[in-house]
Every structure is written in C-alpha cells, then in structure tokens.
Amino acid sequence: MHWTTIAIAVSIFFVAALMIGLSIPLVQGKVPPNNTYGFRTSKTLADPSIWYEANRFSGRVAIAVSIVMIALGIALLLLDRYTKLDPNSLIVLGLAFEIVPMLVLTLVLFLYHRNL
C-alpha cells in the first residue's frame, strides 16, 4: 500500500468526521442564529424559524455526504490494495473522492437556498 494513498484516505476520514461532528448540533437545533457557525445567509439570519429549518437540512445533507466520503475513502484503500493502479492515479482519484462530495454538498445547499 502506498503511503500517499493512506495519507489521502486519512484526510478524507478526518474531513468526514469533522463534518459529522459539526453537523450533529445543527440537526439537533442546538445552534442559534449567529455569524460564525451554521448555514448563514441573509434569509436564515433574518428569521430564526428559517435558520433552524435550513440548518437541520444542511446538517442532514452534510452527514449523508460524510458517509459517502467515508465509503469512498475505504474504496480508495481497497483500490490501492487490490489493483495495480499507479500511485499518481490513486492520488488523483483520492483527491476527487474528497473534492467531488464537497462540491455536491455545496450544490445541494445552493439549490435548497434558492427555494427558501
């Protein structure tokens, strides 16, 4: 197994765990409107009911994306172990496994915000 693949997988797992840890209080409705933490837009900050609804949604989506990221991190390790992909291909694939889910999360939240 290549050390770069392991490092990228650990990075994926760390980001996913951090996102889950930050999302749980949002889903539980424990984060009041503020300018630092949560789904902060002019609409959500203007109305507490919208704030809590939007943050519950964004927290659930972030947790789902994090679970997908964990699965992709495991897949990356398995690909490294059981295939003969060269290290550079694994690096690119690993970075895609980290970046693409974050882009999907951003897109989903952007589309959700348009419907608030």
C-alpha positions as CSV (number, residue, x, y, z in Angstrom):
1,M,0.0,0.0,0.0
2,H,1.3,3.5,-0.9
3,W,1.8,6.0,1.9
4,T,0.3,8.8,-0.2
5,T,-2.9,6.8,-0.6
6,I,-3.1,6.2,3.1
7,A,-2.5,9.9,3.8
8,I,-5.3,10.9,1.4
9,A,-7.7,8.3,2.9
10,V,-6.9,9.6,6.4
11,S,-7.6,13.1,5.2
12,I,-10.9,12.0,3.7
13,F,-11.8,10.3,7.0
14,F,-10.8,13.4,9.0
15,V,-12.8,15.8,6.9
16,A,-15.8,13.4,7.1
17,A,-15.6,13.0,10.8
18,L,-15.2,16.8,11.3
19,M,-18.3,17.4,9.1
20,I,-20.3,14.9,11.1
21,G,-19.2,16.4,14.4
22,L,-20.1,19.9,13.3
23,S,-23.4,18.8,11.7
24,I,-24.9,16.9,14.7
25,P,-25.6,20.1,16.7
26,L,-27.2,21.7,13.6
27,V,-29.5,18.7,13.1
28,Q,-30.5,18.8,16.7
29,G,-31.3,22.5,16.5
30,K,-28.8,23.4,19.2
31,V,-27.1,26.2,17.3
32,P,-28.8,29.6,17.5
33,P,-28.6,32.1,14.7
34,N,-25.0,33.5,14.6
35,N,-22.5,34.9,12.1
36,T,-19.9,32.1,12.7
37,Y,-21.3,28.6,12.5
38,G,-24.2,27.2,10.5
39,F,-26.0,27.8,7.2
40,R,-25.5,31.6,7.3
41,T,-27.3,33.6,4.6
42,S,-29.3,36.8,4.8
43,K,-32.5,34.7,4.7
44,T,-31.5,32.3,7.5
45,L,-30.1,35.1,9.7
46,A,-33.3,37.2,9.3
47,D,-35.7,34.6,10.6
48,P,-35.0,32.1,13.4
49,S,-37.5,29.6,12.1
50,I,-35.8,29.6,8.7
51,W,-32.4,29.3,10.4
52,Y,-33.3,26.2,12.3
53,E,-35.1,24.5,9.3
54,A,-32.2,25.3,7.0
55,N,-29.6,24.2,9.4
56,R,-31.4,20.9,10.1
57,F,-31.5,20.3,6.4
58,S,-27.9,21.3,5.8
59,G,-26.7,19.2,8.7
60,R,-28.5,16.1,7.4
61,V,-27.1,16.5,3.9
62,A,-23.6,17.1,5.3
63,I,-23.9,13.9,7.3
64,A,-25.0,12.0,4.3
65,V,-22.1,13.4,2.2
66,S,-19.7,12.5,5.0
67,I,-20.9,8.9,5.0
68,V,-20.3,8.8,1.2
69,M,-16.9,10.2,1.7
70,I,-16.0,7.5,4.3
71,A,-17.1,4.9,1.8
72,L,-15.0,6.5,-0.9
73,G,-12.0,6.6,1.4
74,I,-12.4,2.9,2.1
75,A,-12.8,2.3,-1.7
76,L,-9.5,4.2,-2.2
77,L,-7.7,1.9,0.2
78,L,-9.2,-1.2,-1.4
79,L,-8.2,0.0,-4.9
80,D,-4.7,0.6,-3.7
81,R,-4.5,-2.8,-2.1
82,Y,-6.2,-4.9,-4.8
83,T,-5.4,-3.2,-8.1
84,K,-2.3,-2.2,-9.9
85,L,-3.1,1.4,-10.3
86,D,-0.1,3.6,-10.3
87,P,0.4,6.0,-7.3
88,N,-0.3,9.1,-9.3
89,S,-3.7,7.8,-10.5
90,L,-4.6,6.9,-6.9
91,I,-3.7,10.4,-5.7
92,V,-5.9,12.0,-8.4
93,L,-8.7,9.6,-7.6
94,G,-8.3,10.2,-3.8
95,L,-8.4,13.9,-4.3
96,A,-11.5,13.6,-6.4
97,F,-13.1,11.4,-3.7
98,E,-12.6,14.3,-1.3
99,I,-13.4,17.2,-3.5
100,V,-16.4,16.0,-5.5
101,P,-18.6,15.2,-2.5
102,M,-17.9,18.7,-1.1
103,L,-19.0,20.2,-4.4
104,V,-22.1,18.1,-4.4
105,L,-22.9,19.3,-0.9
106,T,-22.4,22.9,-2.0
107,L,-24.6,22.5,-5.0
108,V,-27.4,20.9,-2.9
109,L,-27.3,23.6,-0.4
110,F,-27.2,26.3,-3.1
111,L,-30.3,24.8,-4.7
112,Y,-32.0,24.5,-1.3
113,H,-31.3,28.1,-0.5
114,R,-32.9,29.2,-3.8
115,N,-36.2,27.6,-2.5
116,L,-36.2,29.2,0.9
